[in-house]
Amino acid sequence: MSNNIDLKRGLDIPITGAAVQKTKKVITPDVVAVKPTDFRGLLPRLLVREGDKVLAGSPVLADKKSPEILFTSPVSGTVTEVVRGEKRKLLEVRIKADKTQEYVDFGARKVSGLDAEAVKEALLKSGLWPAFIQRPYGVIANPQIRPKAIFVSAFTTAPLAASAEYAFRDEMDNIQTAVNAISKLTDGGVHVSLNRENCSGTPFHKLANVTFHVFSGRHPAGNVGVQIHHISPIQKGETVWTITPLMLAAIGKLFNTGKYDMSRLVAVTGPEANDPCYVQTVAGMQMDCIADFRKDSGTAVRFISGDVLTGTNAGEHGFLGFHDNQVTLIKEGKEFEMLGWAKPFRTSLFSFSHTYFSWLTPNKKYDMDTNLHGGPRAFVMSDVYGKVLPMDIYPVYLIKACLANDIDKMEKFGIYEVLEEDLALCEYVCPSKIEIQSILSDGIDLMMKEMA
């Protein structure tokens, strides 16, 4: 092992609805969607029209800024609808899947015989290049850049997240193939972070051709951005890439089988999930396919593609994100609360700040909902963010610099090292109910515009 890093700050949110490690359904969706909104900064160019026939792996979109970056269909079928929003912004390309799936044959190839350019060409042509996320800014990786290193988090600490050991138990050969391939794209090697609690029991510890790092601590210890901060902080002018085990498995299948295979195990979780478990499906699955996992409680439910802190509100008829292998079902909290926070003996609510008595029952899980329990108020100075953020940055000053559009101070206070997911817990515990992730997102967009 390279090093052991113990993170003291953080918070594991005690929410009910963790998925049992059992696959209870294989879902073959009737309709899937390719969503440009899954990728920051993408200017999509549509390559298909309604009525066109596509195979799994056929190009559907391209990046206007980098035309060689393609986005391909996860299924074979017919393009049924191109969904646009305000100012004709492209939101979704919906594809009705065939009963029998057909794939573009990219050709199985031995990675050992490929150089970096051949690996890059294969990933670009197949539509798997968007699997790489470039930091700073969290955009799709630039194919013209050779990054300082590539980082992988082999575990996640996000609320109710899918177990990496279970979700990828049958994918380790594919993941090893992918690691061998992507290691050719950087001189700094592939860095894999493991959880100290089971670092010797996880199949990831058997990976070759990587540098291991072992982390312990509460969420966000599993965030790759936090791990990079403690392994090799990003300085101005430096570039690193990150990729998830989910995308490594897809890359491995491409080289081993020649197919663009976006099948995955997805954890269906959350307080409103009936019998939380795993389902076998593909990227872009419509949420209607898991409607039978929703509790029949008669309340409004939010369907989140991802986890409760950083996921996307997909809606009951929305679609699973490109990078996601988790769906969270949570109640829409719309009820008025008499007395609010001043109401005594609120034993059914969790409080990080000990406002309620949840600290007396540290192992209790809570049926949380989307209620904010208050509204936005003055942005006061507080040390509460520092209690949950295991990074040596000043989040209050960074967020205020983003609000002020002060690029110099944004650089000074760590804008290059963070994405929204890294400060999600700060938003969760914020006593002022500040939308920190949204503010940080605007700050990153400003940096991209001004520093281009």
C-alpha positions as CSV (number, residue, x, y, z in Angstrom):
1,M,0.0,0.0,0.0
2,S,1.2,3.5,-0.8
3,N,-0.1,5.3,2.3
4,N,-2.8,5.3,4.9
5,I,-4.8,8.5,5.4
6,D,-7.2,8.9,8.3
7,L,-9.8,11.6,7.9
8,K,-11.2,13.0,11.1
9,R,-13.9,15.3,9.8
10,G,-17.1,14.3,8.0
11,L,-20.6,13.0,8.5
12,D,-22.4,9.8,7.7
13,I,-26.1,10.8,7.2
14,P,-28.3,8.2,9.0
15,I,-31.0,7.8,6.4
16,T,-33.1,4.6,6.0
17,G,-33.5,2.6,2.9
18,A,-30.1,0.9,2.2
19,A,-30.2,-1.7,-0.6
20,V,-29.8,-5.3,0.5
21,Q,-27.1,-7.1,-1.6
22,K,-29.5,-9.0,-3.8
23,T,-30.5,-8.5,-7.4
24,K,-34.2,-8.9,-7.6
25,K,-35.1,-7.7,-11.1
26,V,-33.6,-7.5,-14.6
27,I,-35.0,-4.5,-16.3
28,T,-35.1,-4.2,-20.1
29,P,-36.3,-0.6,-20.5
30,D,-38.7,0.2,-23.4
31,V,-37.2,3.7,-23.7
32,V,-33.8,5.1,-22.8
33,A,-32.4,8.6,-23.0
34,V,-29.0,10.1,-23.8
35,K,-28.8,13.3,-21.8
36,P,-26.3,16.1,-22.7
37,T,-27.2,17.6,-19.3
38,D,-25.1,14.8,-17.6
39,F,-22.0,16.5,-18.7
40,R,-20.7,20.0,-17.6
41,G,-19.9,22.5,-20.3
42,L,-21.0,20.2,-23.2
43,L,-22.2,22.0,-26.4
44,P,-24.0,19.1,-28.1
45,R,-24.4,18.6,-31.8
46,L,-27.2,16.3,-32.8
47,L,-26.2,13.5,-35.1
48,V,-29.6,11.7,-35.5
49,R,-33.2,12.6,-36.3
50,E,-36.5,11.2,-35.1
51,G,-37.2,7.9,-36.8
52,D,-33.5,7.0,-37.3
53,K,-32.4,3.4,-36.5
54,V,-29.4,3.1,-34.2
55,L,-27.4,0.2,-32.8
56,A,-25.9,0.0,-29.3
57,G,-22.8,2.1,-29.8
58,S,-24.1,4.2,-32.7
59,P,-23.2,8.0,-32.4
60,V,-26.1,10.1,-31.3
61,L,-24.4,13.3,-30.2
62,A,-21.0,15.0,-30.6
63,D,-19.2,17.8,-28.8
64,K,-19.2,21.0,-30.9
65,K,-15.9,22.1,-29.2
66,S,-14.2,18.7,-29.7
67,P,-16.0,16.9,-32.6
68,E,-14.0,13.7,-32.0
69,I,-15.8,13.2,-28.6
70,L,-19.0,11.2,-29.4
71,F,-21.9,10.1,-27.3
72,T,-23.4,6.8,-28.4
73,S,-26.7,5.0,-27.9
74,P,-26.8,2.5,-25.0
75,V,-29.3,0.3,-26.8
76,S,-30.3,-0.6,-30.3
77,G,-33.7,0.8,-31.4
78,T,-35.4,3.8,-33.0
79,V,-35.0,7.5,-32.1
80,T,-38.5,8.5,-31.0
81,E,-38.1,12.0,-29.6
82,V,-35.6,14.8,-29.3
83,V,-36.5,16.8,-26.2
84,R,-35.6,20.5,-26.1
85,G,-36.0,23.1,-23.4
86,E,-35.7,26.9,-23.2
87,K,-34.0,28.5,-26.2
88,R,-34.0,25.1,-27.9
89,K,-31.5,23.7,-25.4
90,L,-31.0,20.0,-26.1
91,L,-32.1,18.0,-23.1
92,E,-32.7,14.4,-24.2
93,V,-32.5,12.1,-27.1
94,R,-35.0,9.3,-26.4
95,I,-34.6,5.9,-28.0
96,K,-37.2,3.1,-28.1
97,A,-35.3,-0.1,-27.5
98,D,-35.6,-3.2,-29.8
99,K,-36.6,-6.5,-28.2
100,T,-33.4,-8.1,-29.5
101,Q,-30.3,-5.9,-29.0
102,E,-27.7,-5.4,-31.7
103,Y,-24.3,-3.8,-31.1
104,V,-21.8,-2.0,-33.2
105,D,-18.8,-4.3,-33.4
106,F,-15.8,-2.2,-32.4
107,G,-13.6,-5.4,-32.3
108,A,-12.1,-7.1,-29.3
109,R,-8.5,-6.0,-28.8
110,K,-5.5,-7.0,-26.6
111,V,-4.6,-3.9,-24.6
112,S,-1.0,-5.0,-24.3
113,G,-0.5,-4.5,-28.0
114,L,-2.0,-0.9,-28.1
115,D,-0.3,2.4,-27.6
116,A,-1.8,5.5,-26.0
117,E,-3.1,6.8,-29.3
118,A,-4.8,3.5,-30.1
119,V,-6.5,3.4,-26.7
120,K,-7.6,7.0,-27.1
121,E,-9.0,6.3,-30.6
122,A,-11.0,3.3,-29.4
123,L,-12.5,5.2,-26.5
124,L,-13.4,8.2,-28.6
125,K,-15.0,6.2,-31.4
126,S,-17.1,4.0,-29.0
127,G,-18.5,6.9,-27.0
128,L,-16.7,6.0,-23.8
129,W,-14.4,9.0,-23.7
130,P,-16.9,11.0,-21.6
131,A,-16.2,8.5,-18.8
132,F,-13.2,10.6,-17.9
133,I,-13.8,13.7,-15.8
134,Q,-11.2,16.3,-15.8
135,R,-10.2,18.4,-12.8
136,P,-10.3,21.3,-12.3
137,Y,-13.9,22.1,-13.2
138,G,-15.3,18.6,-13.6
139,V,-15.6,18.7,-17.4
140,I,-15.2,15.9,-19.9
141,A,-11.4,15.2,-20.3
142,N,-9.6,17.0,-23.1
143,P,-8.2,14.3,-25.4
144,Q,-5.3,16.6,-26.4
145,I,-4.0,16.7,-22.8
146,R,-1.9,14.2,-21.0
147,P,-3.0,14.4,-17.3
148,K,-0.7,14.4,-14.3
149,A,-2.4,11.2,-13.1
150,I,-5.7,9.3,-13.2
151,F,-7.6,8.8,-9.9
152,V,-10.2,6.1,-9.0
153,S,-12.2,5.8,-5.8
154,A,-12.9,2.1,-5.3
155,F,-15.4,2.9,-2.5
156,T,-18.1,5.4,-1.8
157,T,-19.4,6.8,1.4
158,A,-22.3,8.8,0.0
159,P,-25.7,8.2,1.6
160,L,-27.1,4.7,0.7
161,A,-24.6,4.4,-2.1
162,A,-24.3,1.1,-4.0
163,S,-21.7,-1.3,-2.6
164,A,-18.7,-1.4,-4.9
165,E,-17.9,-5.0,-3.8
166,Y,-21.3,-6.2,-4.8
167,A,-22.0,-4.1,-7.8
168,F,-18.6,-5.0,-9.5
169,R,-18.1,-8.5,-8.1
170,D,-18.3,-10.0,-11.6
171,E,-16.5,-7.1,-13.4
172,M,-12.9,-7.3,-12.0
173,D,-11.4,-8.8,-15.2
174,N,-13.0,-6.0,-17.2
175,I,-11.8,-3.4,-14.7
176,Q,-8.2,-4.8,-14.8
177,T,-8.3,-4.6,-18.6
178,A,-9.5,-1.0,-18.4
179,V,-6.8,-0.1,-15.9
180,N,-4.1,-1.5,-18.2
181,A,-5.5,0.5,-21.0
182,I,-5.9,3.9,-19.3
183,S,-2.5,3.7,-17.6
184,K,-1.1,4.4,-21.1
185,L,-2.8,7.8,-21.1
186,T,-0.7,9.3,-18.3
187,D,2.8,9.4,-17.0
188,G,1.7,9.6,-13.4
189,G,0.0,6.3,-13.2
190,V,-3.5,5.1,-12.0
191,H,-4.2,5.8,-8.3
192,V,-6.8,3.7,-6.6
193,S,-8.2,4.5,-3.2
194,L,-9.5,1.8,-0.9
195,N,-11.5,1.9,2.3
196,R,-9.5,0.8,5.3
197,E,-12.4,-1.1,6.8
198,N,-12.2,-3.8,4.1
199,C,-9.2,-3.0,2.1
200,S,-7.9,-6.6,2.2
201,G,-11.4,-8.0,1.6
202,T,-12.4,-6.0,-1.5
203,P,-11.5,-7.5,-4.9
204,F,-10.1,-4.1,-5.9
205,H,-7.0,-4.8,-3.8
206,K,-5.9,-7.4,-6.3
207,L,-5.7,-4.9,-9.1
208,A,-2.3,-4.7,-10.8
209,N,-0.5,-1.8,-12.5
210,V,-2.0,0.8,-10.0
211,T,-0.8,2.7,-6.9
212,F,-3.0,2.1,-3.9
213,H,-4.0,4.6,-1.2
214,V,-6.0,3.6,1.9
215,F,-8.5,6.0,3.5
216,S,-10.6,5.9,6.6
217,G,-13.3,8.2,7.9
218,R,-16.8,9.3,7.4
219,H,-18.3,10.8,4.3
220,P,-16.9,12.4,2.1
221,A,-13.9,10.1,2.6
222,G,-15.1,8.2,-0.5
223,N,-15.1,11.3,-2.8
224,V,-12.3,11.2,-5.3
225,G,-11.8,15.0,-4.9
226,V,-11.1,14.7,-1.2
227,Q,-8.7,11.8,-1.9
228,I,-6.8,13.8,-4.6
229,H,-6.5,16.7,-2.1
230,H,-4.6,14.4,0.3
231,I,-2.7,12.4,-2.3
232,S,-1.6,15.1,-4.8
233,P,-3.4,18.5,-4.5
234,I,-4.2,20.2,-7.8
235,Q,-2.2,23.3,-8.4
236,K,-2.9,26.0,-10.9
237,G,-2.0,24.8,-14.4
238,E,-2.2,21.1,-13.5
239,T,-4.7,18.6,-14.9
240,V,-5.9,15.3,-13.5
241,W,-8.5,12.9,-14.7
242,T,-10.9,10.8,-12.6
243,I,-13.0,7.8,-13.5
244,T,-15.4,5.6,-11.6
245,P,-15.3,1.7,-11.3
246,L,-18.6,1.8,-13.2
247,M,-17.0,3.3,-16.2
248,L,-13.9,1.2,-15.9
249,A,-16.1,-1.9,-16.2
250,A,-17.6,-0.5,-19.4
251,I,-14.2,0.3,-20.9
252,G,-13.0,-3.2,-20.0
253,K,-16.0,-4.7,-21.8
254,L,-15.2,-2.6,-24.9
255,F,-11.7,-4.0,-25.2
256,N,-12.6,-7.6,-24.2
257,T,-15.8,-8.0,-26.3
258,G,-15.7,-5.1,-28.8
259,K,-19.2,-3.9,-27.6
260,Y,-20.4,-0.7,-26.1
261,D,-22.1,-2.4,-23.1
262,M,-23.6,0.1,-20.6
263,S,-25.4,-2.6,-18.5
264,R,-25.0,-2.1,-14.8
265,L,-26.3,-3.1,-11.3
266,V,-28.3,-0.2,-9.9
267,A,-29.1,0.2,-6.2
268,V,-32.8,1.2,-5.6
269,T,-32.7,3.0,-2.2
270,G,-34.3,5.5,0.0
271,P,-37.0,5.8,2.7
272,E,-39.8,5.6,0.1
273,A,-38.3,2.5,-1.6
274,N,-40.3,-0.7,-1.0
275,D,-37.8,-3.6,-0.5
276,P,-34.6,-1.7,-1.4
277,C,-32.4,-3.9,-3.6
278,Y,-30.4,-4.0,-6.8
279,V,-31.7,-4.2,-10.4
280,Q,-29.8,-5.1,-13.6
281,T,-30.4,-2.4,-16.2
282,V,-28.6,0.0,-18.6
283,A,-27.7,3.7,-18.6
284,G,-30.5,6.0,-19.5
285,M,-33.2,3.7,-17.9
286,Q,-36.6,5.4,-17.4
287,M,-37.7,5.8,-13.8
288,D,-41.1,4.3,-14.7
289,C,-39.3,0.9,-14.8
290,I,-38.8,1.0,-11.0
291,A,-42.3,2.3,-10.2
292,D,-43.1,-1.0,-8.4
293,F,-40.3,-0.4,-5.9
294,R,-42.1,2.8,-4.7
295,K,-44.1,2.5,-1.5
296,D,-47.8,2.8,-1.8
297,S,-47.9,5.6,0.8
298,G,-50.0,8.1,-1.2
299,T,-47.4,10.8,-0.7
300,A,-45.4,12.7,-3.4
301,V,-42.0,11.0,-4.0
302,R,-38.9,12.5,-5.5
303,F,-37.0,10.2,-7.9
304,I,-33.3,11.0,-7.6
305,S,-30.7,9.7,-10.1
306,G,-27.8,9.3,-7.6
307,D,-27.7,10.0,-3.9
308,V,-29.7,12.5,-1.8
309,L,-26.8,15.0,-1.5
310,T,-25.6,15.3,-5.1
311,G,-28.0,13.4,-7.2
312,T,-30.3,14.9,-9.9
313,N,-34.1,15.2,-9.4
314,A,-35.0,13.1,-12.4
315,G,-38.7,13.1,-11.8
316,E,-41.1,10.1,-11.9
317,H,-40.8,9.8,-15.6
318,G,-37.1,10.8,-15.9
319,F,-34.0,8.8,-16.8
320,L,-31.0,7.4,-15.0
321,G,-27.8,9.4,-15.5
322,F,-24.8,8.3,-17.5
323,H,-22.5,8.0,-14.4
324,D,-25.1,6.8,-11.9
325,N,-25.7,3.3,-10.4
326,Q,-28.1,4.5,-7.7
327,V,-31.6,5.7,-7.6
328,T,-33.0,7.2,-4.4
329,L,-36.7,7.5,-3.6
330,I,-37.5,10.1,-0.9
331,K,-40.6,11.8,0.2
332,E,-41.3,15.4,-0.9
333,G,-41.4,17.3,2.4
334,K,-44.2,19.9,2.0
335,E,-45.8,19.9,5.4
336,F,-45.9,23.0,7.5
337,E,-44.2,22.6,10.9
338,M,-45.7,24.2,13.9
339,L,-43.0,25.9,16.0
340,G,-40.3,24.7,13.6
341,W,-36.9,24.1,15.2
342,A,-38.2,25.2,18.6
343,K,-40.6,22.3,18.9
344,P,-39.4,20.1,21.8
345,F,-38.7,16.4,21.7
346,R,-38.4,15.9,18.0
347,T,-37.2,12.3,18.2
348,S,-38.0,11.5,14.6
349,L,-35.5,14.1,13.2
350,F,-31.8,14.0,12.9
351,S,-29.7,17.0,13.9
352,F,-26.0,17.5,13.3
353,S,-25.8,20.4,15.7
354,H,-27.5,18.6,18.6
355,T,-30.6,20.9,18.3
356,Y,-32.6,17.7,18.8
357,F,-31.8,14.6,20.9
358,S,-30.7,12.4,17.9
359,W,-27.1,12.5,19.4
360,L,-28.4,10.2,22.2
361,T,-29.2,7.5,19.6
362,P,-26.1,7.4,17.3
363,N,-27.1,4.2,15.5
364,K,-30.7,5.2,14.7
365,K,-31.7,5.6,11.1
366,Y,-34.3,8.2,10.0
367,D,-37.0,8.4,7.4
368,M,-35.8,11.7,5.9
369,D,-37.6,13.8,3.4
370,T,-36.8,16.9,1.3
371,N,-38.0,19.4,3.8
372,L,-35.4,22.1,4.5
373,H,-36.7,22.8,8.0
374,G,-36.2,26.5,7.5
375,G,-35.4,29.0,4.8
376,P,-32.4,31.0,3.5
377,R,-31.1,33.7,5.9
378,A,-28.0,35.7,6.5
379,F,-24.8,34.0,5.5
380,V,-23.1,34.1,8.9
381,M,-19.5,33.1,9.7
382,S,-19.4,29.7,11.3
383,D,-17.1,26.8,11.9
384,V,-19.8,24.2,11.1
385,Y,-18.5,23.6,7.5
386,G,-15.0,22.8,8.8
387,K,-16.5,20.0,11.0
388,V,-17.6,18.0,7.9
389,L,-15.1,19.0,5.3
390,P,-11.8,17.1,5.5
391,M,-9.9,19.4,3.2
392,D,-7.5,22.2,4.0
393,I,-9.5,25.0,2.4
394,Y,-11.7,27.7,3.7
395,P,-15.2,26.9,2.3
396,V,-16.9,30.0,3.7
397,Y,-14.4,32.3,2.0
398,L,-14.5,30.3,-1.2
399,I,-18.3,30.5,-1.4
400,K,-18.3,34.2,-0.7
401,A,-15.7,34.7,-3.4
402,C,-17.9,32.8,-5.8
403,L,-20.8,35.1,-4.8
404,A,-18.6,38.1,-5.5
405,N,-17.3,36.7,-8.8
406,D,-13.8,37.4,-7.5
407,I,-11.6,35.1,-9.5
408,D,-8.4,35.9,-7.6
409,K,-9.9,34.9,-4.3
410,M,-11.6,31.9,-5.8
411,E,-8.2,30.7,-6.9
412,K,-6.7,31.5,-3.5
413,F,-9.3,29.6,-1.6
414,G,-9.3,26.4,-3.5
415,I,-11.6,26.5,-6.5
416,Y,-9.3,24.2,-8.5
417,E,-9.6,21.4,-5.9
418,V,-13.4,21.1,-5.4
419,L,-16.6,20.2,-7.3
420,E,-20.1,20.4,-6.0
421,E,-20.0,17.0,-4.5
422,D,-17.1,17.9,-2.2
423,L,-19.1,20.7,-0.5
424,A,-22.4,18.9,-0.5
425,L,-22.2,18.1,3.2
426,C,-21.5,21.8,3.9
427,E,-24.8,22.6,2.3
428,Y,-26.5,19.9,4.3
429,V,-25.4,21.2,7.7
430,C,-25.6,24.9,6.8
431,P,-27.5,26.8,9.5
432,S,-28.3,29.5,6.9
433,K,-29.7,27.1,4.3
434,I,-27.4,28.5,1.7
435,E,-27.4,26.7,-1.7
436,I,-23.7,26.1,-1.6
437,Q,-23.5,23.6,-4.5
438,S,-25.4,26.0,-6.8
439,I,-23.1,28.9,-5.9
440,L,-20.0,26.8,-6.4
441,S,-21.4,25.6,-9.7
442,D,-21.8,29.2,-10.8
443,G,-18.3,30.0,-9.7
444,I,-16.8,27.1,-11.7
445,D,-18.8,28.2,-14.8
446,L,-17.3,31.7,-14.4
447,M,-13.8,30.3,-14.0
448,M,-14.3,28.2,-17.2
449,K,-15.5,31.3,-19.1
450,E,-12.8,33.7,-17.9
451,M,-9.8,31.3,-17.8
452,A,-10.5,29.7,-21.2
